[in-house]
Amino acid sequence: MKARGAMLVDLCKDTIGELVLGAGANVFRKDSKLQMIFRDINMIGSHAFFEQNSSIEGLGRSLLGMEQTGPV
């Protein structure tokens, strides 16, 4: 579940990034909902729990029956 969550957050970050790129500078006004979503999803993605590489490594180790190397 952790790896799936990390991949989902990464996909959301990429998607909102593309939307913001195409929307222009007005997106970053304080009253813009898109700015709020961009900020929030990037903050969520900065949390260590959603770090994609370690999450996928943990999934791989689990599937191969290997011992986990750190917090899962």
Residue frames as qw, qx, qy, qz and C-alpha x, y, z in Angstrom:
[[0.000, 0.886, 0.464, 0.000, 0.00, 0.00, 0.00],
 [0.323, -0.758, 0.096, 0.558, 2.88, 2.36, 0.75],
 [0.358, -0.122, 0.598, 0.707, 4.37, 1.89, -2.74],
 [0.157, 0.614, 0.688, 0.354, 0.97, 2.42, -4.35],
 [0.165, -0.909, -0.293, 0.247, 0.45, 5.59, -2.32],
 [0.368, -0.570, 0.307, 0.667, 3.88, 6.89, -3.30],
 [0.303, 0.154, 0.688, 0.642, 3.23, 6.20, -6.98],
 [0.040, 0.781, 0.608, 0.136, -0.17, 7.89, -6.77],
 [0.239, -0.861, -0.079, 0.441, 1.28, 11.00, -5.14],
 [0.372, -0.326, 0.499, 0.712, 4.03, 11.11, -7.79],
 [0.224, 0.441, 0.724, 0.480, 1.42, 10.85, -10.56],
 [0.081, -0.890, -0.440, 0.085, -0.63, 13.64, -8.96],
 [0.336, -0.700, 0.151, 0.612, 2.47, 15.86, -8.68],
 [0.330, -0.034, 0.631, 0.701, 3.26, 15.32, -12.36],
 [0.115, 0.632, 0.703, 0.305, -0.32, 15.98, -13.42],
 [0.148, -0.919, -0.289, 0.225, -0.81, 19.18, -11.42],
 [0.405, -0.511, 0.315, 0.690, 2.64, 20.34, -12.54],
 [0.281, 0.222, 0.676, 0.644, 1.60, 20.00, -16.18],
 [0.015, -0.808, -0.577, -0.117, -1.67, 21.84, -15.52],
 [0.298, -0.839, -0.067, 0.451, 0.14, 24.70, -13.79],
 [0.424, -0.239, 0.476, 0.733, 2.73, 24.89, -16.56],
 [0.177, 0.409, 0.675, 0.587, -0.01, 25.37, -19.14],
 [0.143, -0.819, -0.553, 0.055, -2.11, 27.76, -17.06],
 [0.282, 0.687, -0.025, 0.669, 0.38, 30.61, -16.74],
 [0.261, 0.207, -0.506, 0.796, 1.44, 32.94, -13.94],
 [0.473, -0.387, -0.004, -0.791, -2.09, 33.81, -12.74],
 [0.790, -0.218, -0.570, -0.057, -2.28, 30.33, -11.23],
 [0.559, -0.050, -0.541, 0.626, -0.08, 31.54, -8.36],
 [0.252, -0.507, 0.048, -0.823, -2.47, 34.19, -7.09],
 [0.148, -0.149, 0.779, -0.591, -3.59, 33.63, -3.49],
 [0.638, 0.173, 0.347, -0.665, -7.22, 33.06, -4.46],
 [0.584, 0.358, -0.605, -0.405, -6.42, 30.41, -7.11],
 [0.909, -0.197, 0.251, -0.270, -7.71, 26.91, -6.34],
 [0.882, 0.391, -0.207, 0.162, -5.11, 25.43, -8.70],
 [0.190, 0.670, -0.517, 0.498, -2.34, 27.13, -6.72],
 [0.611, -0.449, 0.449, -0.472, -3.71, 25.62, -3.52],
 [0.987, 0.073, 0.092, -0.107, -3.86, 22.13, -5.05],
 [0.660, 0.584, -0.353, 0.314, -0.33, 22.51, -6.48],
 [0.085, -0.645, 0.543, -0.531, 1.02, 23.61, -3.11],
 [0.767, -0.318, 0.370, -0.417, -0.80, 20.91, -1.15],
 [0.983, 0.182, -0.017, -0.011, 0.13, 17.97, -3.37],
 [0.538, 0.600, -0.434, 0.402, 3.77, 19.07, -3.43],
 [0.308, -0.578, 0.538, -0.530, 3.81, 19.30, 0.36],
 [0.926, -0.122, 0.233, -0.271, 2.25, 15.85, 0.65],
 [0.883, 0.410, -0.177, 0.144, 4.86, 14.52, -1.77],
 [0.221, 0.705, -0.516, 0.433, 7.70, 15.94, 0.32],
 [0.719, -0.484, 0.363, -0.341, 6.80, 13.68, 3.26],
 [0.064, -0.481, 0.871, 0.075, 9.25, 10.79, 3.68],
 [0.625, 0.138, 0.719, -0.272, 6.40, 8.25, 3.71],
 [0.696, 0.645, 0.243, -0.200, 5.69, 9.02, 0.04],
 [0.030, -0.697, 0.613, 0.371, 9.31, 8.85, -1.14],
 [0.862, 0.331, -0.122, -0.364, 8.89, 6.65, -4.19],
 [0.507, 0.504, -0.696, 0.067, 12.29, 4.91, -4.41],
 [0.092, -0.267, 0.845, -0.455, 12.34, 3.57, -0.86],
 [0.700, 0.106, 0.358, -0.609, 8.65, 2.60, -1.08],
 [0.826, 0.400, -0.289, -0.273, 9.20, 0.56, -4.24],
 [0.310, 0.455, -0.802, 0.232, 12.36, -0.98, -2.78],
 [0.390, -0.158, 0.708, -0.568, 10.36, -2.07, 0.27],
 [0.828, 0.255, 0.105, -0.489, 7.70, -3.60, -1.98],
 [0.672, 0.490, -0.550, -0.074, 10.34, -5.49, -3.96],
 [0.052, 0.379, -0.838, 0.390, 12.01, -6.79, -0.82],
 [0.607, -0.011, 0.527, -0.595, 8.64, -7.92, 0.50],
 [0.841, 0.365, -0.109, -0.384, 7.74, -9.71, -2.73],
 [0.605, 0.473, -0.632, 0.102, 11.13, -11.47, -2.77],
 [0.849, -0.440, -0.292, 0.017, 10.83, -12.48, 0.89],
 [0.544, 0.308, -0.347, 0.699, 13.82, -10.36, 1.90],
 [0.396, -0.570, -0.470, 0.545, 14.30, -8.55, 5.20],
 [0.111, 0.944, 0.213, 0.228, 13.30, -4.89, 5.27],
 [0.602, 0.223, -0.229, 0.731, 16.21, -2.45, 5.62],
 [0.041, 0.106, -0.276, 0.954, 14.44, 0.40, 7.37],
 [0.353, 0.313, 0.556, -0.684, 11.07, 1.70, 8.50],
 [0.112, 0.252, 0.830, 0.486, 8.29, 0.47, 6.24]]
